[in-house]
Amino acid sequence: MTAPEPARIVSLLPSATEILFALGLGDAVRAVTHECDFPPEAKSRRVLVRPAFDPHRLKPREIDEAVATRVRNGESVYVIDEEGLAEEQPDLVVTQSLCEVCAVATGHVDRALERLSRRPQVVTLHPHTLHDILEDIARVGEATARVREAGDLVAALKRRIDSVRQAAAGAPRPSVACLEWYDPLYSAGHWVPEMVEIAGGRPLLAQTGQPSARVDWRAVVEAAPDVLVLMPCGYDAWRALDELPALTALPGWDQLPAVRSGQVWAVNAHAYFNRPGPRIVDGLEVLAWILHPDRFAPPGDPGAAARAVVG
């Protein structure tokens, strides 16, 4: 039996918002989070989730400490407008259980939903790989009576992934380190190592499907990456560049092969790497261009990738 199409949807994470709009459900999306900025129409929706502190005024170390303190105390990194949620009376809520730093933790969502007079349908996303991301798109399609649209979108994304894989086949495979946070240092995990492999590189310091992990700077120096991709969670390319001195001051920076050859890149992680939605394939294409510019066209969005200024 096909599920009825929900008339009122609340999205509690940016990737879900992108999926819903991509499936033609934008009119049904009633409320979103403070980070839901794509497509542009999403910014006109009611905001029900905001951070418990202002990350724009803090340095990476201060953000990490603020997050760790709240998690340690059993507090959410984000605040849900429960009164607003009740007013919206959603038929469907899309949330996640992957990371309590990236979006509202599942427990806090459950407590907010318990206060509603009528509990909505809940779809919880939990992707670790590119396959999982595509499966989540299909799951959202099933929950919203958009099975055909979801199937078409997944098929189109698979074609683009296969196109990158085929174009990169046989090319030299540079070693690649992708850093998801500067201070403390984290190597990007989950789907990112898989993206590196498909784009024609050899991922360092991370494994496909495994969470992002804290790494010692000495491990980065010893790994000697040919290419260093900076993708701090929640940052665009320019914010990643602004925070670059946190890395350039570290011992051994100037000796990294990636630095010596000018292959240090800051990318728009906020749009193309951190969010497990349709634009993750845009990120794959950006990464393929970085690794093999002779085989791939530059990204259409000038802010998608930028060569970092290194000394």
C-alpha positions, 0 to 999 in steps of 0.5 A: 500500500502506497503511503499518502503524500504528507501535507505538512513536513518538518525537516530537522537537517539540511540534507533532508531539506535538499532531498525533499525539495529535489523530490518536488515536495517544497510546498509541503515543507513547512519548517526547517533548521537554521542551516537549511539554505538550499535550495534558496526557497528553503530559507523562506521556511519557518526555522524551528532549530537553532544552535545553542551557541553562536558558532560564527563568533568562535574559533574551531577549538572553542566550538569543539569545547562548547560542543563537548561540554553540552554533550557531556552534560546531556544537553543538545547542541541545538535548540528546538522551538517546541511551541513552533513545532506544535503549531505546525502540526506536521504529518511527517518529520525527517531527522537523523541519528548519525551525529548529534554535532551535525543535527538535533540528537534523536533523543531530543527530537523524541522528547519534543515529539512526545509533547505533540497532541498527534505524533507524526510519522518520523523518518530517521536517516543514518547514512555512512556511505554513498550507497546509504545516501541513495537508499535514504533518498529512496526511503524518503520517496517511499514515505512521501508517495514520491517513489517514482521521483526518488527512483529517477533522482537516484538513477541520475545520481548513480549515472554521475557517480559511474561517470566519475569512476570511469573517467578516473579509471587508469589515472595516477592515484595520488594519496589524499588526506581530507581534514574535517576539523582543524583544532582538534584535528579530525580526518573526514570519514563516512562517505568521504574516503569512498569519494576519494577512491571513486575520484581517483585517489588513495584515501589516507587516515580514514576508512569508508563507512567509519566515523570521522576520527580525531588524528594526531598532526604527526600522523598527517605529517608521516602520511605525507599526502600528495593532496590535502583537502580542507573540509571543516564541517559546516564551513564553506571554502572561504571560512576554511581558508580564514582558519588555515593559520591553525594548520600552517603554524604546525611543525612540518607543514612546509614539508608536506608533499601537498604543500610543496606542490601547491596541492592544498585545497579548501572546499565548500564542505558545508554544501558538497561534503558534509551533507549526505544529500543529492549534492554529495555527488557535486562534491564528488565531481569537485574532488575528481577535478581537484585530483585530475584536472586533465580529465574533469571540467572545473566546477560550475560554482566558483565557490565550490573549490579554491586553491588555498594560499600556502607559503 
